[in-house]
Amino acid sequence: MPYGVFPVPKVRSITASGPRWGMRTRLHTRMHRNRLDAQLAAGAKPSTLTPLGLRAAQLSSRTGREQLANALVETVGEARRGEPMSIGRKAHRADVRAEAEALLALASRLRESTPIAVRGAAMVALLVEDGASPLHRSSGRKLGDALTEAHAALIPPHEPQSELAAAA
């Protein structure tokens, strides 16, 4: 009896930091991330333990934010270096160069430690990952407008209820 007459304490040495998603949820999230990003960008509220909740957690995580910021910086670098682009994207390279400052400002905002709204991160993810986005292809929507909208959406919503509760 290592503890004598006292019972062995049942204490967890490792605390669960958040929800645990199963392999099926992770696979579904990976396969349908653009669709999930579109839902989050449209304002869908994610719930835990669902693919939408996992995608929201990925986008708002430090790693997810860094990946999005790095992709924006790489896009600016490619456009400035004049790296070969597919047909139809040569004219678009000039659009990316013209919006380089806004792209880098967006990347900088993602790298900050201040909280961001998941909706804005989803908008950035769609810009980066969707091949039909204004970042990759000239379309009816202007790149500058999409960047301004995504930057504004990164600002977390103001919640007066939590401020009132904290003040009370």
N, CA, C and O of each residue as an XYZ file, in Angstrom:
672
protein
N       0.838     -1.178      0.000
C       0.000      0.000      0.000
C       0.885      1.244      0.000
O       1.367      1.668      1.050
N       1.094      1.816     -1.161
C       1.978      2.981     -1.219
C       1.402      4.199     -0.517
O       2.164      5.051     -0.060
N       0.101      4.309     -0.418
C      -0.509      5.478      0.209
C      -1.048      5.169      1.615
O      -1.773      5.978      2.193
N      -0.708      4.047      2.139
C      -1.197      3.691      3.465
C      -2.681      3.423      3.442
O      -3.179      2.712      2.569
N      -3.382      3.984      4.390
C      -4.818      3.760      4.494
C      -5.619      4.717      3.627
O      -6.838      4.589      3.515
N      -4.932      5.677      3.013
C      -5.637      6.660      2.194
C      -5.874      6.124      0.788
O      -5.019      5.425      0.245
N      -7.001      6.434      0.201
C      -7.264      5.943     -1.162
C      -6.375      6.656     -2.179
O      -5.928      7.780     -1.952
N      -6.129      5.993     -3.288
C      -5.339      6.568     -4.376
C      -6.182      7.652     -5.032
O      -7.313      7.389     -5.440
N      -5.649      8.865     -5.140
C      -6.436      9.938     -5.754
C      -6.678      9.671     -7.234
O      -5.792      9.196     -7.944
N      -7.880      9.981     -7.684
C      -8.227      9.819     -9.096
C      -8.209     11.191     -9.746
O      -9.236     11.857     -9.878
N      -7.030     11.583    -10.142
C      -6.817     12.904    -10.718
C      -6.288     12.735    -12.127
O      -5.404     11.916    -12.378
N      -6.822     13.498    -13.021
C      -6.304     13.477    -14.390
C      -5.107     14.399    -14.480
O      -5.180     15.564    -14.088
N      -4.033     13.893    -14.984
C      -2.848     14.737    -15.126
C      -2.884     15.531    -16.424
O      -2.208     16.553    -16.542
N      -3.664     15.074    -17.398
C      -3.801     15.782    -18.674
C      -5.247     16.247    -18.786
O      -6.180     15.447    -18.726
N      -5.413     17.551    -18.951
C      -6.762     18.081    -19.090
C      -7.127     18.181    -20.559
O      -6.285     18.510    -21.395
N      -8.367     17.901    -20.868
C      -8.849     18.037    -22.239
C      -9.030     19.522    -22.535
O      -9.790     20.213    -21.856
N      -8.330     20.000    -23.548
C      -8.379     21.427    -23.845
C      -9.582     21.815    -24.689
O      -9.937     22.993    -24.729
N     -10.203     20.896    -25.344
C     -11.337     21.222    -26.184
C     -12.017     19.959    -26.666
O     -11.686     18.858    -26.224
N     -12.964     20.117    -27.567
C     -13.674     18.941    -28.071
C     -12.745     18.046    -28.884
O     -11.769     18.513    -29.469
N     -13.055     16.784    -28.912
C     -12.276     15.823    -29.697
C     -13.136     15.363    -30.873
O     -14.203     14.773    -30.700
N     -12.643     15.648    -32.049
C     -13.357     15.264    -33.254
C     -12.855     13.914    -33.723
O     -11.665     13.613    -33.627
N     -13.766     13.106    -34.227
C     -13.405     11.787    -34.726
C     -12.789     11.863    -36.114
O     -12.818     12.903    -36.771
N     -12.236     10.749    -36.539
C     -11.581     10.678    -37.845
C     -12.587     10.943    -38.971
O     -12.245     11.569    -39.973
N     -13.796     10.478    -38.810
C     -14.821     10.687    -39.837
C     -15.121     12.184    -40.012
O     -15.251     12.671    -41.135
N     -15.228     12.901    -38.892
C     -15.489     14.336    -38.942
C     -14.317     15.069    -39.572
O     -14.508     15.989    -40.367
N     -13.097     14.660    -39.215
C     -11.898     15.299    -39.792
C     -11.816     15.077    -41.305
O     -11.488     15.995    -42.057
N     -12.111     13.870    -41.734
C     -12.077     13.557    -43.160
C     -13.146     14.348    -43.912
O     -12.874     14.914    -44.970
N     -14.351     14.385    -43.370
C     -15.439     15.145    -44.001
C     -15.064     16.623    -44.105
O     -15.317     17.262    -45.126
N     -14.465     17.158    -43.051
C     -14.064     18.565    -43.046
C     -13.017     18.830    -44.114
O     -13.080     19.844    -44.809
N     -12.069     17.937    -44.248
C     -11.006     18.098    -45.244
C     -11.569     18.050    -46.666
O     -11.173     18.834    -47.529
N     -12.493     17.124    -46.893
C     -13.036     16.940    -48.239
C     -13.964     18.083    -48.663
O     -14.075     18.384    -49.852
N     -14.627     18.718    -47.697
C     -15.638     19.725    -48.004
C     -15.293     21.096    -47.428
O     -16.196     21.865    -47.098
N     -14.006     21.415    -47.302
C     -13.643     22.650    -46.606
C     -14.115     23.903    -47.323
O     -14.487     24.869    -46.657
N     -14.117     23.934    -48.662
C     -14.591     25.134    -49.354
C     -16.079     25.367    -49.105
O     -16.513     26.507    -48.942
N     -16.859     24.284    -49.075
C     -18.290     24.418    -48.797
C     -18.512     24.878    -47.356
O     -19.367     25.723    -47.092
N     -17.741     24.320    -46.434
C     -17.844     24.735    -45.029
C     -17.392     26.186    -44.851
O     -17.991     26.943    -44.087
N     -16.325     26.564    -45.569
C     -15.869     27.956    -45.512
C     -16.938     28.906    -46.035
O     -17.139     29.990    -45.488
N     -17.622     28.492    -47.099
C     -18.696     29.329    -47.654
C     -19.833     29.492    -46.638
O     -20.410     30.572    -46.518
N     -20.148     28.428    -45.915
C     -21.195     28.521    -44.896
C     -20.776     29.459    -43.765
O     -21.569     30.276    -43.298
N     -19.518     29.330    -43.330
C     -19.025     30.198    -42.256
C     -18.952     31.647    -42.724
O     -19.267     32.559    -41.960
N     -18.540     31.868    -43.971
C     -18.462     33.224    -44.511
C     -19.840     33.854    -44.633
O     -19.985     35.074    -44.552
N     -20.846     33.016    -44.828
C     -22.221     33.516    -44.926
C     -22.821     33.803    -43.552
O     -23.912     34.363    -43.452
N     -22.103     33.418    -42.489
C     -22.576     33.738    -41.146
C     -23.147     32.572    -40.369
O     -23.758     32.780    -39.321
N     -22.967     31.346    -40.848
C     -23.472     30.174    -40.122
C     -22.780     30.065    -38.766
O     -21.582     30.323    -38.647
N     -23.533     29.688    -37.764
C     -22.992     29.529    -36.412
C     -22.556     28.076    -36.220
O     -23.389     27.170    -36.261
N     -21.264     27.847    -36.010
C     -20.791     26.465    -35.851
C     -21.128     25.907    -34.476
O     -21.126     26.628    -33.478
N     -21.417     24.615    -34.443
C     -21.622     23.936    -33.165
C     -20.481     22.939    -32.981
O     -19.885     22.485    -33.957
N     -20.184     22.607    -31.752
C     -19.062     21.719    -31.492
C     -19.345     20.318    -32.001
O     -20.497     19.911    -32.154
N     -18.280     19.601    -32.257
C     -18.301     18.206    -32.701
C     -18.961     17.978    -34.051
O     -19.358     16.854    -34.357
N     -19.085     19.013    -34.860
C     -19.578     18.882    -36.223
C     -18.463     19.320    -37.167
O     -17.528     19.997    -36.742
N     -18.548     18.946    -38.427
C     -17.534     19.405    -39.364
C     -17.428     20.939    -39.425
O     -16.335     21.483    -39.581
N     -18.560     21.623    -39.304
C     -18.540     23.083    -39.321
C     -17.804     23.633    -38.092
O     -17.067     24.613    -38.190
N     -18.009     23.002    -36.957
C     -17.309     23.408    -35.742
C     -15.815     23.148    -35.825
O     -15.013     23.958    -35.360
N     -15.441     22.023    -36.414
C     -14.023     21.709    -36.596
C     -13.373     22.707    -37.532
O     -12.269     23.184    -37.269
N     -14.057     23.027    -38.633
C     -13.476     23.982    -39.592
C     -13.329     25.363    -38.957
O     -12.339     26.054    -39.197
N     -14.298     25.762    -38.156
C     -14.198     27.045    -37.457
C     -13.008     27.043    -36.504
O     -12.284     28.034    -36.411
N     -12.805     25.939    -35.801
C     -11.665     25.834    -34.890
C     -10.348     25.870    -35.657
O      -9.381     26.478    -35.198
N     -10.303     25.224    -36.817
C      -9.086     25.242    -37.634
C      -8.762     26.656    -38.108
O      -7.611     27.089    -38.045
N      -9.771     27.367    -38.578
C      -9.549     28.707    -39.116
C      -9.134     29.701    -38.040
O      -8.338     30.602    -38.306
N      -9.654     29.552    -36.844
C      -9.350     30.511    -35.790
C      -8.114     30.130    -34.980
O      -7.667     30.902    -34.131
N      -7.560     28.947    -35.236
C      -6.365     28.530    -34.507
C      -5.147     29.324    -34.974
O      -5.148     29.904    -36.059
N      -4.132     29.340    -34.156
C      -2.891     30.047    -34.487
C      -2.289     29.494    -35.778
O      -1.838     30.254    -36.635
N      -2.285     28.164    -35.910
C      -1.724     27.526    -37.097
C      -2.536     27.875    -38.348
O      -1.966     28.189    -39.393
N      -3.844     27.819    -38.243
C      -4.698     28.143    -39.383
C      -4.520     29.580    -39.835
O      -4.467     29.863    -41.032
N      -4.428     30.482    -38.877
C      -4.229     31.899    -39.205
C      -2.881     32.106    -39.886
O      -2.785     32.871    -40.846
N      -1.838     31.432    -39.400
C      -0.510     31.541    -40.013
C      -0.505     31.005    -41.441
O       0.117     31.592    -42.327
N      -1.195     29.895    -41.660
C      -1.248     29.320    -43.008
C      -1.931     30.267    -43.979
O      -1.479     30.428    -45.113
N      -3.015     30.893    -43.546
C      -3.708     31.845    -44.421
C      -2.822     33.055    -44.700
O      -2.740     33.512    -45.840
N      -2.163     33.572    -43.678
C      -1.284     34.722    -43.852
C      -0.128     34.385    -44.791
O       0.218     35.183    -45.662
N       0.464     33.214    -44.617
C       1.564     32.800    -45.482
C       1.123     32.674    -46.937
O       1.865     33.046    -47.846
N      -0.075     32.154    -47.160
C      -0.587     32.016    -48.531
C      -0.777     33.387    -49.180
O      -0.500     33.551    -50.368
N      -1.245     34.364    -48.417
C      -1.415     35.715    -48.955
C      -0.065     36.327    -49.326
O       0.074     36.935    -50.387
N       0.922     36.166    -48.456
C       2.257     36.716    -48.722
C       2.900     36.024    -49.927
O       3.547     36.676    -50.746
N       2.723     34.712    -50.034
C       3.267     33.976    -51.180
C       2.637     34.439    -52.493
O       3.323     34.540    -53.511
N       1.349     34.716    -52.471
C       0.665     35.193    -53.673
C       1.227     36.534    -54.118
O       1.434     36.759    -55.310
N       1.470     37.414    -53.175
C       2.064     38.719    -53.503
C       3.464     38.516    -54.069
O       3.837     39.158    -55.050
N       4.234     37.631    -53.460
C       5.591     37.357    -53.941
C       5.607     36.815    -55.357
O       6.427     37.228    -56.177
N       4.702     35.889    -55.646
C       4.617     35.327    -57.002
C       4.272     36.398    -58.020
O       4.845     36.434    -59.109
N       3.341     37.266    -57.669
C       2.934     38.324    -58.598
C       4.072     39.321    -58.815
O       4.267     39.792    -59.936
N       4.815     39.646    -57.779
C       5.923     40.601    -57.911
C       7.085     40.016    -58.697
O       7.735     40.725    -59.465
N       7.353     38.720    -58.510
C       8.454     38.084    -59.224
C       8.104     37.812    -60.677
O       8.986     37.592    -61.507
N       6.822     37.828    -60.975
C       6.390     37.554    -62.345
C       6.501     36.087    -62.693
O       6.764     35.740    -63.844
N       6.303     35.225    -61.717
C       6.382     33.787    -61.966
C       5.320     33.375    -62.975
O       4.258     33.994    -63.055
N       5.603     32.338    -63.740
C       4.644     31.903    -64.759
C       3.293     31.582    -64.154
O       3.194     30.904    -63.132
N       2.265     32.079    -64.800
C       0.900     31.819    -64.362
C       0.137     31.192    -65.517
O       0.541     31.302    -66.674
N      -0.943     30.548    -65.200
C      -1.733     29.898    -66.237
C      -2.370     30.943    -67.152
O      -2.433     32.125    -66.814
N      -2.830     30.499    -68.294
C      -3.473     31.398    -69.254
C      -4.685     32.038    -68.602
O      -5.450     31.372    -67.905
N      -4.852     33.310    -68.826
C      -5.967     34.024    -68.243
C      -5.612     34.679    -66.919
O      -6.391     35.468    -66.385
N      -4.433     34.353    -66.386
C      -4.044     34.940    -65.111
C      -2.966     36.007    -65.279
O      -2.606     36.661    -64.301
N      -2.441     36.202    -66.489
C      -1.404     37.214    -66.690
C      -1.933     38.608    -66.404
O      -1.264     39.410    -65.753
N      -3.122     38.895    -66.886
C      -3.726     40.199    -66.602
C      -4.076     40.298    -65.123
O      -4.062     41.384    -64.544
N      -4.385     39.179    -64.531
C      -4.762     39.167    -63.124
C      -3.554     39.457    -62.223
O      -3.726     39.984    -61.124
N      -2.356     39.127    -62.663
C      -1.145     39.403    -61.893
C      -1.042     40.884    -61.562
O      -0.600     41.254    -60.475
N      -1.447     41.723    -62.497
C      -1.423     43.172    -62.266
C      -2.412     43.555    -61.166
O      -2.133     44.458    -60.377
N      -3.555     42.888    -61.102
C      -4.530     43.151    -60.037
C      -3.943     42.806    -58.669
O      -4.123     43.550    -57.705
N      -3.244     41.681    -58.592
C      -2.633     41.265    -57.329
C      -1.539     42.255    -56.937
O      -1.430     42.622    -55.767
N      -0.735     42.687    -57.896
C       0.307     43.681    -57.594
C      -0.309     44.991    -57.122
O       0.224     45.628    -56.213
N      -1.416     45.402    -57.721
C      -2.071     46.650    -57.334
C      -2.644     46.568    -55.915
O      -2.723     47.579    -55.217
N      -3.036     45.387    -55.499
C      -3.622     45.196    -54.171
C      -2.632     44.585    -53.182
O      -3.034     44.076    -52.136
N      -1.344     44.633    -53.508
C      -0.330     44.010    -52.657
C      -0.349     44.572    -51.243
O      -0.215     43.821    -50.277
N      -0.512     45.874    -51.114
C      -0.521     46.482    -49.788
C      -1.702     45.978    -48.947
O      -1.546     45.700    -47.758
N      -2.867     45.864    -49.562
C      -4.052     45.366    -48.850
C      -3.884     43.888    -48.490
O      -4.304     43.463    -47.414
N      -3.275     43.107    -49.378
C      -3.035     41.695    -49.092
C      -2.080     41.525    -47.916
O      -2.304     40.685    -47.045
N      -1.017     42.322    -47.894
C      -0.050     42.230    -46.801
C      -0.637     42.741    -45.489
O      -0.302     42.226    -44.422
N      -1.510     43.746    -45.554
C      -2.183     44.230    -44.340
C      -3.109     43.153    -43.780
O      -3.204     42.980    -42.565
N      -3.782     42.439    -44.659
C      -4.651     41.350    -44.234
C      -3.827     40.230    -43.594
O      -4.227     39.665    -42.576
N      -2.681     39.912    -44.192
C      -1.792     38.898    -43.619
C      -1.285     39.338    -42.250
O      -1.193     38.528    -41.327
N      -0.963     40.603    -42.121
C      -0.500     41.131    -40.840
C      -1.581     41.016    -39.772
O      -1.291     40.665    -38.629
N      -2.810     41.308    -40.137
C      -3.927     41.217    -39.185
C      -4.134     39.777    -38.719
O      -4.441     39.531    -37.553
N      -3.962     38.829    -39.642
C      -4.115     37.424    -39.274
C      -3.012     36.971    -38.315
O      -3.234     36.085    -37.489
N      -1.848     37.564    -38.419
C      -0.722     37.177    -37.568
C      -0.755     37.831    -36.187
O      -0.008     37.426    -35.296
N      -1.597     38.820    -36.003
C      -1.702     39.462    -34.694
C      -2.283     38.480    -33.684
O      -2.934     37.500    -34.048
N      -2.036     38.762    -32.415
C      -2.554     37.874    -31.367
C      -3.966     38.244    -30.937
O      -4.564     37.539    -30.125
N      -4.508     39.330    -31.462
C      -5.860     39.744    -31.095
C      -6.890     38.788    -31.706
O      -6.643     38.197    -32.757
N      -8.027     38.639    -31.054
C      -9.050     37.715    -31.565
C      -9.583     38.153    -32.932
O      -9.598     39.337    -33.267
N     -10.012     37.175    -33.694
C     -10.631     37.450    -34.987
C     -11.980     36.741    -35.039
O     -12.240     35.800    -34.288
N     -12.821     37.212    -35.934
C     -14.112     36.552    -36.166
C     -13.900     35.414    -37.158
O     -13.166     35.560    -38.135
N     -14.538     34.297    -36.903
C     -14.403     33.129    -37.772
C     -14.936     33.444    -39.167
O     -14.413     32.939    -40.160
N     -15.959     34.263    -39.244
C     -16.542     34.629    -40.545
C     -15.483     35.267    -41.444
O     -15.397     34.940    -42.628
N     -14.686     36.168    -40.895
C     -13.630     36.813    -41.670
C     -12.541     35.837    -42.086
O     -12.041     35.904    -43.209
N     -12.173     34.933    -41.187
C     -11.166     33.930    -41.522
C     -11.670     33.017    -42.635
O     -10.898     32.602    -43.499
N     -12.952     32.708    -42.615
C     -13.533     31.877    -43.677
C     -13.509     32.624    -45.012
O     -13.276     32.019    -46.058
N     -13.749     33.933    -44.978
C     -13.689     34.721    -46.215
C     -12.270     34.714    -46.785
O     -12.082     34.590    -47.995
N     -11.285     34.846    -45.916
C      -9.887     34.806    -46.364
C      -9.562     33.419    -46.914
O      -8.897     33.301    -47.943
N     -10.026     32.372    -46.235
C      -9.773     31.009    -46.701
C     -10.372     30.786    -48.085
O      -9.755     30.132    -48.927
N     -11.551     31.314    -48.327
C     -12.154     31.191    -49.658
C     -11.335     31.937    -50.705
O     -11.168     31.460    -51.827
N     -10.828     33.107    -50.336
C      -9.973     33.845    -51.272
C      -8.735     33.032    -51.632
O      -8.334     32.973    -52.794
N      -8.140     32.414    -50.631
C      -6.884     31.694    -50.822
C      -7.086     30.349    -51.509
O      -6.328     30.003    -52.416
N      -8.090     29.588    -51.095
C      -8.211     28.198    -51.517
C      -9.147     27.956    -52.694
O      -8.999     26.956    -53.398
N     -10.093     28.834    -52.921
C     -11.046     28.633    -54.009
C     -10.441     29.176    -55.306
O     -10.139     30.366    -55.405
N     -10.271     28.318    -56.275
C      -9.661     28.710    -57.541
C     -10.467     29.728    -58.323
O      -9.923     30.384    -59.211
N     -11.743     29.879    -58.021
C     -12.590     30.840    -58.720
C     -12.666     32.173    -57.990
O     -13.419     33.053    -58.407
N     -11.912     32.345    -56.918
C     -11.967     33.592    -56.147
C     -11.255     34.719    -56.892
O     -10.454     34.454    -57.789
N     -11.532     35.955    -56.538
C     -10.877     37.093    -57.196
C      -9.364     37.120    -56.999
O      -8.665     37.807    -57.744
N      -8.846     36.395    -56.023
C      -7.404     36.342    -55.809
C      -6.714     35.507    -56.883
O      -5.544     35.739    -57.191
N      -7.417     34.554    -57.448
C      -6.824     33.645    -58.428
C      -7.267     33.894    -59.865
O      -6.582     33.490    -60.805
N      -8.387     34.544    -60.034
C      -8.935     34.668    -61.378
C      -9.737     35.957    -61.486
O     -10.485     36.313    -60.576
N      -9.577     36.645    -62.592
C     -10.386     37.838    -62.830
C     -11.832     37.406    -62.988
O     -12.149     36.497    -63.756
N     -12.695     38.072    -62.252
C     -14.113     37.722    -62.313
C     -14.922     39.002    -62.189
O     -14.369     40.100    -62.239
N     -16.206     38.862    -62.031
C     -17.069     40.019    -61.893
C     -16.819     40.785    -60.606
O     -17.107     41.979    -60.533
N     -16.292     40.122    -59.597
C     -16.029     40.758    -58.308
C     -14.592     41.257    -58.270
O     -13.671     40.537    -58.655
N     -14.400     42.478    -57.811
C     -13.061     43.054    -57.760
C     -12.301     42.530    -56.546
O     -12.880     42.310    -55.482
N     -10.998     42.335    -56.722
C     -10.145     41.842    -55.649
C     -10.115     42.816    -54.477
O     -10.168     42.396    -53.321
N     -10.032     44.097    -54.763
C      -9.993     45.100    -53.698
C     -11.238     45.076    -52.835
O     -11.154     45.216    -51.615
N     -12.394     44.899    -53.460
C     -13.650     44.826    -52.701
C     -13.673     43.583    -51.802
O     -14.096     43.650    -50.648
N     -13.216     42.455    -52.342
C     -13.195     41.213    -51.563
C     -12.238     41.334    -50.379
O     -12.534     40.842    -49.290
N     -11.094     41.985    -50.584
C     -10.128     42.164    -49.497
C     -10.670     43.088    -48.417
O     -10.504     42.819    -47.227
N     -11.309     44.159    -48.820
C     -11.889     45.094    -47.853
C     -12.970     44.414    -47.028
O     -13.042     44.595    -45.813
N     -13.807     43.633    -47.693
C     -14.881     42.920    -46.998
C     -14.318     41.896    -46.014
O     -14.804     41.785    -44.888
N     -13.290     41.142    -46.436
C     -12.686     40.138    -45.558
C     -11.994     40.794    -44.366
O     -12.090     40.302    -43.242
N     -11.301     41.900    -44.610
C     -10.607     42.598    -43.526
C     -11.611     43.111    -42.485
O     -11.382     42.996    -41.281
N     -12.708     43.668    -42.958
C     -13.739     44.168    -42.036
C     -14.408     43.027    -41.271
O     -14.775     43.191    -40.108
N     -14.567     41.873    -41.921
C     -15.223     40.735    -41.278
C     -14.345     40.071    -40.225
O     -14.846     39.304    -39.402
N     -13.044     40.352    -40.236
C     -12.156     39.784    -39.218
C     -12.380     40.401    -37.843
O     -11.993     39.818    -36.830
N     -13.001     41.577    -37.799
C     -13.240     42.247    -36.525
C     -14.327     41.483    -35.777
O     -15.429     41.313    -36.299
N     -14.031     41.019    -34.556
C     -15.050     40.267    -33.814
C     -16.255     41.149    -33.506
O     -16.102     42.352    -33.297
N     -17.446     40.566    -33.475
C     -18.649     41.357    -33.181
C     -18.621     41.885    -31.755
O     -18.090     41.245    -30.848
N     -19.194     43.050    -31.579
C     -19.275     43.684    -30.271
C     -20.384     43.019    -29.481
O     -21.515     42.923    -29.959
N     -20.075     42.558    -28.278
C     -21.073     41.862    -27.461
C     -21.324     42.648    -26.183
O     -20.609     42.455    -25.199
N     -22.325     43.533    -26.171
C     -22.577     44.331    -24.980
C     -23.071     43.521    -23.784
O     -22.892     43.946    -22.643
N     -23.692     42.359    -24.022
C     -24.191     41.562    -22.905
C     -23.043     41.107    -22.011
O     -23.160     41.146    -20.786
N     -21.925     40.673    -22.616
C     -20.815     40.193    -21.809
C     -20.163     41.344    -21.040
O     -19.679     41.147    -19.925
N     -20.147     42.536    -21.626
C     -19.596     43.699    -20.925
C     -20.475     44.091    -19.750
O     -19.965     44.468    -18.695
N     -21.796     44.007    -19.920
C     -22.703     44.328    -18.827
C     -22.589     43.310    -17.693
O     -22.632     43.670    -16.517
N     -22.445     42.054    -18.053
C     -22.306     41.008    -17.042
C     -20.996     41.184    -16.266
O     -20.955     40.975    -15.053
N     -19.938     41.565    -16.963
C     -18.643     41.764    -16.310
C     -18.668     42.990    -15.415
O     -18.002     43.012    -14.380
N     -19.420     44.004    -15.793
C     -19.489     45.238    -14.998
C     -20.334     45.038    -13.743
O     -20.138     45.735    -12.748
N     -21.260     44.105    -13.783
C     -22.178     43.904    -12.639
C     -21.549     43.193    -11.484
O     -22.207     42.963    -10.469
